[in-house]
Amino acid sequence: MRAMIAGGGIVGLTSAIALRAAGIDAVVHEQAPEIRAAGAGLGLWANALAVFDELGLGEKLRAIGRPAEMYFRDPAGRLIDPPGFSPDDHRYLLVNRPKLNALLAEAVGHDNIRLNSRLVGYEETDAGVTAHFDDRTSAEADLLIGADGAYSVVRSLLVPGSDAIEHEGHHAWRSVVPPPPGVTIEASVIVLGEKRTRGGYVPTADGTVYWLVNQFDADPLKGTPKQQAADRAGFLDTTGWNPAMLALIESSPDDKILHNQIMLVPPLTQWVSHRVALVGDAAHALSPHITAGASLGVQDPLVLARLLASTPEIPDALAAYERDRLPHYAQVNELSSKVENSATPDEFATNYVAFTRWMLHR
């Protein structure tokens, strides 16, 4: 069996690793000239680490990460520790996104990755699928997997009218920087601030610090990304208890600060056809307020690979995959909405850890 994977991000590369581990020949088609990652730090929860453990990459992954915990504080600095949960419900691994992509690409094998290969269309028959690329080349396989993110070409062809939409008023700013002179960062600090802001910082494995600010229902943006992030940092500290947050933002070079209008993929009723399947953000791009998109996404290809290896016919395997994933993500969306619409920091923290417990113990 031969599979083509559109998209060389974390989920696309994980798809190739999982399929090849299941005895399926898999080739990744990435539109960029190199395997790279937009973004900075990435949190992987225990459910994702279990995927990589099964694929034989757990030890290497932990070597490029730093254990962290997701506890929240209110804007006055009070630690919020909802009762009834265990420390394991708060723990995750913070990894450098580019280093993770490089590790996964090495595991796939560069001979199995086609760069400068942007999919623009496909045709499927009872016997297989033919993919067409923007350099006017084509390739054939038994199935096509769309791992091409929130702006997925595969999804737009499989489910017309399913384009990603703006999560209106929801913006995020982030960067990775060395601690500025006079600032020592020894532990994570994540704050649920005023005016529906959230943000904080996490020390990374290489001595740098990952910081993040986001806001729901933001007013129209003014100024540079650094100014926008700094303005919102004020909502995270109402008593002057956390000067490190603003110092990290101010020390960040303007061209190293990433700003994103958050985009969402509307819930889909279809993830597959007879020879095509969606995985990761192509199927379910989520708001980053639950910081679990990658952890959830890497589970998709493992489920798919198991079904393809154990089901005689590809269309039957893809149908079983869809039956498994659709109710799973209906629950994800319900829990995510509860977190987003929390009225107070305490309610947000409680709903958030309820989500992580659900995710980790599925």
TAHUVEN-V388993 format. One record per helix or strand. SS is the DSSP state (helix for helix, strand for strand). FROM is the first residue (numbers start at 1). LEN is the number of residues. If there is no record, write none. Layout:
# TAHUVEN-V388993
ss=<SS/SS>
from=<FROM/FROM>
len=<LEN/LEN>
This chain:
# TAHUVEN-V388993
ss=<strand/helix/strand/strand/helix/helix/strand/strand/strand/helix/strand/helix/helix/strand/strand/strand/strand/strand/helix/strand/strand/strand/strand/helix/helix/helix/strand/strand/strand/helix/helix/helix/helix/helix>
from=<2/10/25/41/46/58/65/72/79/87/91/97/110/113/119/129/138/143/153/165/189/197/208/225/243/254/258/272/276/281/288/293/314/345>
len=<5/12/5/5/9/6/5/3/2/4/6/12/3/2/6/5/4/4/6/14/4/7/8/12/9/3/7/1/3/4/3/18/27/16>
